[in-house]
Amino acid sequence: MNIQKMLKQAQQMQAKMQEAQEEIAAREFEVTAGGGKITVKATGAGDILGIKISKDVVDPNDVEMLEDLILTGVQKAIAEGRAIMQAEMGKVSGGMGLPPGMGF
């Protein structure tokens, strides 16, 4: 095996992974919770851009439910971003099963 060729291929893959990570980090998406009562807009990097709350779930006598819905929405947004990142990195690495810390 040609070590130089392998190193060049590894560098090319690393560059593709970096490019894909940047693209995904900038991508925006929305998730909902509570049957659409809460909408969270986030980036692939996990930055929360906005939260929309339906007026019919705002009950001053049940603040805990609203807190739970918001938390669920934020958790779903973060999980969605991670899932997208993992899927895209799998495509770039060609399913090579890179060890933890390699690539992203």
FENZI-V461651 format. One record per helix or strand. SS is the DSSP state (2 for helix, 1 for strand). FROM is the first residue (numbers start at 0). LEN is the number of residues. Records with the same first field share a line. If there is no record, write none. Layout:
SS->FROM-LEN / FROM-LEN
This chain:
2->2-24 / 54-3 / 62-31
1->27-6 / 37-6 / 47-6
